[in-house]
């Protein structure tokens, strides 16, 4: 089946730009929104990143604040991770996972993310047989869906464990946040 062959090829070859290939000059919001679709495999034309989403990620502490009105390579790495992970996790969990490695620095977090993404895409590509007939597609879809279900269950439990081990940071009032900005 030609479509499965094309999907398999994309899963085997398409990857986000490596750190050194990301723009090293700061981008404005519209440039970021235009750049991000190149970072991940997608089908369809739905908007999966908007300026409102970026602003919400910043407001929720999932993404560093912009430098003025400009976004750096670091922002692109976190947005790439969040955009991929939010396909299967709530956005806050996606941001938490990306942020778990923030102490390593953005470049190290991004390298870890890209390495894990590469393994996952290759693993799924191996399961695709372009020679499958139309009758075998429902079984393949079921296998892929159940693998996703099992992986999501395990991921949710691991995230619960991470949350239990992480010290709670008290929420700051609007007044406290305002005072920090000054």
C-alpha positions, -999 to 999 in steps of 0.1 A, spaced: 0 0 0 16 32 -12 3 54 17 18 31 43 51 32 24 51 70 24 42 71 61 70 46 69 95 67 50 85 98 68 87 81 102 122 68 93 136 101 80 117 132 92 131 147 124 131 181 140 161 203 132 191 196 154 201 223 179 229 237 156 205 239 126 179 259 145 179 297 138 205 313 160 189 347 157 158 357 176 125 355 159 92 374 162 61 355 171 48 353 135 82 338 124 80 313 152 45 302 142 57 299 106 88 279 115 73 254 139 53 232 113 87 221 99 97 206 133 72 177 135 55 152 112 19 161 108 -10 154 86 -39 178 79 -39 215 79 -53 222 114 -36 249 134 -15 232 161 3 263 174 -10 298 177 3 330 193 -24 326 220 -10 291 228 25 304 230 14 332 254 -5 307 275 25 284 277 46 314 289 19 324 314 17 289 328 55 287 332 59 260 305 80 282 283 105 309 292 94 345 287 103 361 254 133 383 252 115 415 244 92 404 217 117 379 203 121 342 207 153 323 207 166 288 199 157 278 234 120 288 228 120 267 196 133 236 215 107 238 242 79 245 217 89 215 197 88 193 227 55 207 240 39 205 205 49 168 201 40 158 237 6 176 238 -6 152 211 -8 125 237 -7 143 271 -24 173 287 -4 205 280 7 209 316 21 174 316 38 180 283 54 211 298 63 193 330 82 166 310 100 192 290 108 211 321 121 180 340 154 184 321 155 222 322 184 220 348 205 204 321 200 234 298 179 237 267 204 221 244 207 190 265 169 188 271 164 191 233 191 164 225 173 140 250 139 148 234 152 143 199 169 110 208 138 96 224 116 108 195 140 92 170 137 59 188 99 61 190 95 70 153 118 42 142 100 17 164 67 26 149 81 26 114 93 -10 119 57 -20 125 45 -7 92 45 -31 63 38 -13 30 28 -47 15 -3 -49 38 -36 -52 21 -67 -33 28 -81 -61 49 -51 -60 73 -54 -22 80 -80 -26 109 -57 -50 127 -27 -27 123 -47 3 135 -59 -17 165 -23 -28 173 -10 8 171 -39 22 192 -34 -4 219 3 2 221 -5 39 225 -30 31 252 -5 10 271 23 36 267 -1 63 279 -11 43 310 25 38 319 34 74 312 5 87 333 17 65 362 53 77 359 41 113 358 20 107 390 52 94 406 71 125 395 45 148 409 45 129 442 83 133 445 83 170 435 80 195 463 49 217 459 56 253 452 30 276 466 10 296 441 19 333 441 -7 360 444 -11 386 416 5 411 440 36 389 446 40 383 408 37 420 402 63 428 428 87 403 412 84 420 379 94 454 394 
